[in-house]
Amino acid sequence: MLQAIGLTSTPSRGQTLAVDDLTFDAEPGCVTALLGAPGSGKTAALRLMLELEPGRGVTYFRGRPLHRVPNPAGEVGVVLGDVPGHPARTVRGQLRMLCAAAGVPVSRADELLDVVGLAGLRDHRIATLSLGMDRRLALACALLGDPHTLLLDDPAEGLGAREADWLHGMLRSHAERGGTVLFATRDPKEAARSAGHVVTLDGGRVVADQDGTAFSRTRLRPRVAVRSPQAARLAAIVSREARAARRPVEVVAEAAGNRLSVYGSSCAEVGDAAFRHGLPVHQLADEVGDMLPVRATDAPAGRASGMADAGAVLAAQGERAAPRPAGADVRTASSRRAAGGNAGTSARPARGQCPPPIRRRPARGPLRPVRYELRRLFGVRTTTMILAAVLVASVGLSVLLARDARTPLVHVIAAWPSLLPLPPAALGAGLLGALSFGDEFRYPALAAGRGRVPRRLGLLLAKLVVSGGVALLLASLVVLGSAATLRVVYGGSLLDVPSNVVSLAVSWSALTIGCAWAGLLAAGIFRVTSAGLAAVLAVPVLMVPLVERMPKAASTRSMAGLPSRLRDLAWLQWPGAADRWILAGVRIVAHPVGAALTLSLSVLTCAFLLTSLRGRVRW
C-alpha cells in the first residue's frame, strides 16, 4: 500500500507550488494512474514520494517512509526515464552490475531478461537499443529487487501501440500478484485503458479521485471527429437537425477552423447530413474525447478534502449524466481513507498539524560494493583498452630505452624516460582511478533521478581496493612484459636482478597505486574524470618541484633504529623480517616523488572527507 499524505513542494521564488497538499492512496492489487497535463505536478509528486526533492509531507510504503526501509530496492522499483547506464555497457552487464548493488543473485539478471523479452539482446550495447527496448531494460532494472511497489513516470511516452500495450500488461501482471503500481501519464485514454484507479491532478492539487469505471464515464465521452472546409455550415446543420429530432447532440468547433467534434451522434448521421446538403467532408471518424477536469482554481472554497466531488465535475463539464448509483465512482480523499484501516493510518498527521519536512537524501551505496565496482570497471571495453594501450606503450618504450647503455635498468623496466613526468603505467592507473568516480557521475546508475552519486564509506573503500588492485596488476604486467621483451630482443645478459629488488618493487607498486588513488579521490571531489587526471599530473609537475625546493638543513638527524623503536611502542610484536619493509616505506616517503605523492593523497583524502562524508558517516 502506498499512502501519500500532505505532499507539498518547496516553492521557488516567484513561482507557484508544483505540488500543493497532495493526499491520496494507491492500493495493492490495483494499477493507479496519476493523470495530469504537463506542468500539473505529476513528476514533482513522484520525486517527493521518493525523497528526491525537498518539501513537506510523508509517503508510506506499506507503513514505512522510504528512508526507514532497510532495502529500498526490495520495496520500490522506479522508472523515471531512460536507463542511466554507460552506452558501451551491454544489457546483461548493466543488470549484472545492478544485481550487486541490490544484493540479489546474479542469476536474477538472466531471469528478468527472459521476462521482459530482451534475452536475444543481452549482448547488445545500451546505446544501440531502440526506445522500446530501452524502456524494457528500465523496467527490468526496476524489478531486480522484486519490489512490492512500482513507480513510473510516463512510461509509455513515445512508444508505439504494441510496446505500450506490452508495458501496461506487465504493470497489470505485477498488480495481480499483489503489488502496488503507480504511473504518471498525461493521456486520459491511457489511464482509462490501463488503470483501475485514477487520481487527476491540476495545478499540483487533486481534482478527482476515481475508480476506472467512474473515470471513463465522467471524463471520457465518445465523439465524431469531422474535418470539412465548410465546418461552420455543417455544424449549424447538424445542430438544427438534432434539435428538430430532439436528440442531445453537442457540436464543438476545434481550434483549427475546419475541424468539429460532435458529441451524441454517429458517423452515419453526420455523413448523411453532409451528403443531403452537398457539403464536402475530408475526415469522419469515431473517437473518444477528453472532457477536461475541474481546474483547482474553479473548485469550491476551502481545502477540507482538497478535490472536487463528482457533481462539481459533471456540472463544470456541462454533461447531462444520469444520477449516480449509491456507493459509486468518485471518492474524496477523506472517504478513501475512511474505507478501512491500514498500517500507516496511525502515523498520519492530525488535522491542522504541519506535515513533516522531506529532506533530499543521497542514494544508498551498493549492498555488495566490491562486486559492484568490479562489474562496473570491467563491464565496458574502456578498461581493457587502457590496460592494453599502457602495456604496448611500456614495452615499446622499454625496447627504445634499452638501446642506450647509459639508461638505468630500473628506468628501462618501468619504461620511464626522462621526458615523461610519469611512466605510462602510472598514468594508466591514474586514468582508471579517475574513471572510477568520473563514470559514476556521468552515468549515475546508483542514483537514477537524484543527480547526487552516493559517496558512502563502503563504496569508497571498495573503489580504493579495486583501483589499487588493478594498478598493482598493471604494474606487474608492465614489468613482466618489458622483461620478457628485452630478453627476446637483447638477450638475458641485460636483466641482472639488483640487490635492492624488494625496495624497488615496493616503490614501483606504491607509485602506481598512489596515482590510481589520487585520480579516484580528485574525480570524486570534482565529479569529473578530467579533474582526476589533472591531479595525477600535478604530482610530478607541481608537487615534486615544490618538495625539491623546500629549504634543506645543513645537518640532518639519522632515523636509524626506527623499526626497533616502533616495535617497543606497539602492543603486537612483528617478526624481524618486517623491519626491511618498514625501512623501504620510509625511503619511499623520503624520495621527492614519494613525498609529493604522499602530500597530494593526504590533501585529497581530507578534501574528500570534508565534501563527501559530512555529518554522520554512512556505510
Backbone hydrogen bonds, N-H to C=O, Kabsch-Sander energy under -0.5 kcal/mol:
donor,donor_aa,acceptor,acceptor_aa,energy
2,L,26,A,-2.7
3,Q,60,Y,-2.1
4,A,24,F,-2.6
5,I,3,Q,-0.5
5,I,58,V,-2.8
7,L,22,L,-2.5
8,T,56,R,-2.6
9,S,19,V,-2.0
10,T,54,P,-1.2
15,Q,12,S,-2.0
20,D,204,G,-2.7
22,L,7,L,-2.6
23,T,21,D,-0.5
24,F,4,A,-1.9
26,A,2,L,-2.9
29,G,179,G,-2.6
30,C,27,E,-1.0
32,T,30,C,-0.6
32,T,181,V,-2.9
33,A,197,H,-2.9
34,L,183,F,-3.0
35,L,33,A,-0.8
35,L,199,V,-2.6
36,G,185,T,-1.6
40,S,37,A,-2.0
45,A,41,G,-2.0
46,L,42,K,-2.1
47,R,43,T,-2.3
48,L,44,A,-1.9
49,M,45,A,-2.2
50,L,46,L,-1.9
51,E,48,L,-1.2
52,L,47,R,-3.3
53,E,47,R,-0.9
55,G,358,I,-1.7
56,R,8,T,-2.8
57,G,356,P,-2.9
58,V,5,I,-1.9
60,Y,3,Q,-2.7
61,F,64,R,-3.3
62,R,1,M,-3.3
62,R,60,Y,-0.7
64,R,61,F,-0.9
68,R,65,P,-1.7
69,V,66,L,-1.6
74,G,71,N,-1.4
75,E,72,P,-1.6
76,V,72,P,-3.1
77,G,149,T,-2.9
79,V,151,L,-2.3
85,G,83,V,-1.8
89,R,86,H,-1.9
90,T,379,G,-0.6
91,V,124,H,-1.8
92,R,122,R,-2.5
94,Q,90,T,-2.3
95,L,91,V,-1.8
96,R,92,R,-2.5
97,M,93,G,-2.2
98,L,94,Q,-2.0
99,C,95,L,-1.7
100,A,96,R,-1.3
101,A,97,M,-1.3
102,A,98,L,-2.4
103,G,99,C,-1.1
104,V,99,C,-2.1
108,R,105,P,-1.7
109,A,106,V,-1.3
110,D,106,V,-0.6
111,E,107,S,-1.8
112,L,108,R,-2.2
113,L,109,A,-1.9
114,D,110,D,-1.5
115,V,111,E,-1.8
116,V,112,L,-2.7
117,G,114,D,-0.5
118,L,113,L,-2.7
119,A,113,L,-0.9
121,L,118,L,-1.3
122,R,119,A,-1.0
124,H,121,L,-1.6
126,I,89,R,-2.2
127,A,87,P,-2.1
128,T,125,R,-1.1
129,L,126,I,-1.4
134,D,130,S,-2.7
135,R,131,L,-2.1
136,R,132,G,-1.7
137,L,133,M,-2.2
138,A,134,D,-2.3
139,L,135,R,-2.0
140,A,136,R,-2.2
141,C,137,L,-2.4
142,A,138,A,-1.8
143,L,139,L,-1.5
144,L,141,C,-0.8
146,D,143,L,-1.9
149,T,75,E,-2.4
150,L,180,T,-2.5
151,L,77,G,-2.9
152,L,182,L,-2.1
153,D,79,V,-2.6
154,D,152,L,-0.8
154,D,184,A,-1.4
157,E,154,D,-1.3
159,L,156,A,-1.8
164,A,160,G,-2.6
165,D,161,A,-2.4
166,W,162,R,-2.1
167,L,163,E,-2.5
168,H,164,A,-2.5
169,G,165,D,-1.9
170,M,166,W,-2.0
171,L,167,L,-1.9
172,R,168,H,-2.4
173,S,169,G,-2.2
174,H,170,M,-2.1
175,A,171,L,-2.1
176,E,172,R,-2.5
177,R,173,S,-1.1
178,G,175,A,-1.9
179,G,174,H,-1.9
180,T,148,H,-2.5
181,V,30,C,-1.2
182,L,150,L,-2.6
183,F,32,T,-2.3
184,A,152,L,-2.5
185,T,34,L,-2.1
191,A,187,D,-1.8
192,A,188,P,-2.3
193,R,189,K,-2.3
194,S,190,E,-2.1
195,A,191,A,-2.1
196,G,31,V,-2.0
197,H,31,V,-1.4
198,V,210,Q,-3.1
199,V,33,A,-3.1
200,T,198,V,-0.5
200,T,208,A,-2.8
201,L,35,L,-3.5
202,D,205,R,-2.3
204,G,40,S,-1.8
205,R,202,D,-1.2
207,V,200,T,-2.8
208,A,200,T,-1.1
210,Q,198,V,-2.7
211,D,329,D,-0.6
212,G,196,G,-2.0
215,F,211,D,-2.4
216,S,212,G,-2.2
217,R,213,T,-1.7
218,T,214,A,-2.4
219,R,215,F,-2.4
220,L,215,F,-0.8
220,L,216,S,-0.8
221,R,289,G,-2.2
223,R,287,E,-2.9
224,V,262,V,-2.2
225,A,223,R,-0.5
225,A,285,A,-3.1
226,V,224,V,-0.5
226,V,260,L,-2.5
227,R,283,Q,-1.9
228,S,258,N,-2.1
231,A,228,S,-0.9
234,L,230,Q,-2.2
235,A,231,A,-2.5
236,A,232,A,-1.9
237,I,233,R,-2.0
238,V,234,L,-2.6
239,S,235,A,-2.2
240,R,236,A,-2.3
241,E,237,I,-2.5
242,A,238,V,-2.0
243,R,239,S,-2.1
244,A,240,R,-2.1
245,A,241,E,-2.0
246,R,242,A,-0.5
246,R,243,R,-0.7
247,R,242,A,-2.6
249,V,247,R,-1.8
250,E,263,Y,-2.4
252,V,250,E,-0.5
252,V,261,S,-2.7
254,E,259,R,-2.0
259,R,256,A,-1.6
260,L,226,V,-2.8
261,S,252,V,-2.5
262,V,224,V,-2.3
263,Y,250,E,-3.4
263,Y,261,S,-0.6
264,G,222,P,-0.6
270,V,266,S,-2.2
271,G,267,C,-2.7
272,D,268,A,-2.5
273,A,269,E,-2.0
274,A,270,V,-2.2
275,F,271,G,-2.3
276,R,272,D,-2.6
277,H,273,A,-1.3
278,G,275,F,-1.1
279,L,274,A,-2.8
282,H,227,R,-3.0
283,Q,227,R,-1.4
285,A,225,A,-1.9
287,E,223,R,-2.9
289,G,221,R,-3.6
289,G,287,E,-0.5
291,M,219,R,-3.3
291,M,289,G,-0.6
292,L,290,D,-0.8
298,D,295,R,-1.4
299,A,295,R,-0.6
299,A,296,A,-0.8
308,A,207,V,-0.7
313,V,309,D,-1.8
314,L,310,A,-2.5
315,A,311,G,-2.4
316,A,312,A,-2.4
317,Q,313,V,-1.6
318,G,314,L,-1.0
318,G,315,A,-0.6
319,E,314,L,-1.7
321,A,319,E,-1.4
328,A,325,P,-1.0
331,R,209,D,-2.6
336,R,332,T,-2.1
337,R,333,A,-2.1
338,A,334,S,-1.6
339,A,335,S,-0.9
340,G,338,A,-2.0
345,T,342,N,-1.1
347,A,344,G,-0.9
348,R,345,T,-1.6
353,Q,350,A,-2.3
358,I,55,G,-3.4
359,R,357,P,-0.6
361,R,51,E,-1.4
361,R,359,R,-0.7
363,A,452,R,-0.8
367,L,101,A,-2.1
368,R,100,A,-1.4
372,Y,368,R,-2.5
373,E,369,P,-2.6
374,L,370,V,-2.3
375,R,371,R,-2.4
376,R,372,Y,-2.3
377,L,373,E,-2.5
378,F,374,L,-2.5
379,G,375,R,-0.6
380,V,377,L,-0.6
383,T,380,V,-0.6
384,T,380,V,-0.6
385,M,381,R,-2.6
386,I,382,T,-2.4
387,L,383,T,-2.3
388,A,384,T,-2.5
389,A,385,M,-2.6
390,V,386,I,-2.6
391,L,387,L,-2.2
392,V,388,A,-2.4
393,A,389,A,-2.5
394,S,390,V,-2.6
395,V,391,L,-2.3
396,G,392,V,-2.4
397,L,393,A,-2.5
398,S,394,S,-2.4
399,V,395,V,-2.0
400,L,396,G,-1.9
401,L,397,L,-3.0
402,A,398,S,-2.0
403,R,399,V,-0.5
403,R,400,L,-0.9
404,D,401,L,-1.1
405,A,403,R,-0.8
407,T,404,D,-1.6
412,V,408,P,-1.7
413,I,409,L,-2.7
414,A,410,V,-2.1
415,A,411,H,-0.7
415,A,412,V,-0.7
416,W,411,H,-2.3
420,L,417,P,-1.2
427,L,423,P,-2.1
428,G,424,P,-2.9
429,A,425,A,-2.4
430,G,426,A,-2.3
431,L,427,L,-2.3
432,L,428,G,-2.4
433,G,429,A,-2.2
434,A,430,G,-2.3
435,L,431,L,-2.3
436,S,432,L,-1.1
437,F,433,G,-0.8
438,G,434,A,-2.6
439,D,435,L,-2.1
441,F,437,F,-1.8
442,R,438,G,-1.9
443,Y,439,D,-2.9
445,A,443,Y,-2.2
447,A,444,P,-0.6
448,A,445,A,-0.5
450,R,447,A,-1.9
451,G,447,A,-1.1
457,L,618,R,-2.5
460,L,456,R,-2.3
461,L,457,L,-2.6
462,A,458,G,-2.1
463,K,459,L,-2.4
464,L,460,L,-2.4
465,V,461,L,-2.5
466,V,462,A,-2.7
467,S,463,K,-2.7
468,G,464,L,-2.2
469,G,465,V,-2.3
470,V,466,V,-2.6
471,A,467,S,-2.3
472,L,468,G,-2.3
473,L,469,G,-2.3
474,L,470,V,-2.6
475,A,471,A,-2.5
476,S,472,L,-2.2
477,L,473,L,-2.5
478,V,474,L,-2.3
479,V,475,A,-2.0
480,L,476,S,-2.7
481,G,477,L,-2.8
482,S,478,V,-2.7
483,A,479,V,-2.6
484,A,480,L,-2.4
485,T,481,G,-2.2
486,L,482,S,-2.6
487,R,483,A,-2.1
488,V,484,A,-1.6
489,V,485,T,-2.7
490,Y,486,L,-2.7
491,G,486,L,-0.7
491,G,487,R,-0.8
494,L,491,G,-0.8
495,L,492,G,-0.9
496,D,494,L,-1.3
497,V,495,L,-0.6
501,V,498,P,-0.9
504,L,500,N,-2.2
505,A,501,V,-2.5
506,V,502,V,-2.3
507,S,503,S,-2.4
508,W,504,L,-2.5
509,S,505,A,-2.3
510,A,506,V,-2.6
511,L,507,S,-2.1
512,T,508,W,-1.9
513,I,509,S,-2.6
514,G,510,A,-2.6
515,C,511,L,-2.1
516,A,512,T,-2.1
517,W,513,I,-2.4
518,A,514,G,-2.4
519,G,515,C,-2.3
520,L,516,A,-2.1
521,L,517,W,-2.7
522,A,518,A,-2.2
523,A,519,G,-2.1
524,G,520,L,-2.0
525,I,521,L,-1.8
526,F,522,A,-2.7
527,R,523,A,-1.5
532,G,528,V,-1.0
533,L,529,T,-2.0
534,A,530,S,-2.3
535,A,531,A,-1.9
536,V,532,G,-1.6
537,L,533,L,-2.2
538,A,534,A,-1.7
539,V,535,A,-0.7
539,V,536,V,-0.9
541,V,537,L,-1.7
542,L,538,A,-2.2
543,M,538,A,-2.4
544,V,539,V,-2.3
546,L,542,L,-1.5
547,V,543,M,-2.4
548,E,544,V,-2.7
549,R,545,P,-1.6
550,M,547,V,-1.1
562,L,559,M,-1.5
565,R,561,G,-1.8
566,L,562,L,-2.4
567,R,563,P,-2.1
568,D,564,S,-1.7
569,L,565,R,-1.5
570,A,566,L,-2.0
574,W,572,L,-0.6
578,A,575,P,-1.4
579,D,576,G,-1.6
580,R,577,A,-0.8
581,W,577,A,-0.6
582,I,578,A,-1.9
583,L,579,D,-2.5
584,A,580,R,-2.1
585,G,581,W,-2.2
586,V,582,I,-2.2
587,R,583,L,-2.3
588,I,584,A,-2.0
589,V,585,G,-2.1
590,A,586,V,-2.0
591,H,587,R,-1.2
591,H,588,I,-0.5
595,A,591,H,-3.3
596,A,592,P,-2.6
597,L,593,V,-2.6
598,T,594,G,-2.5
599,L,595,A,-2.4
600,S,596,A,-2.3
601,L,597,L,-2.6
602,S,598,T,-2.1
603,V,599,L,-2.2
604,L,600,S,-2.7
605,T,601,L,-2.5
606,C,602,S,-2.1
607,A,603,V,-2.4
608,F,604,L,-2.6
609,L,605,T,-2.4
610,L,606,C,-2.2
611,T,607,A,-2.2
612,S,608,F,-2.4
613,L,608,F,-0.6
613,L,609,L,-1.1
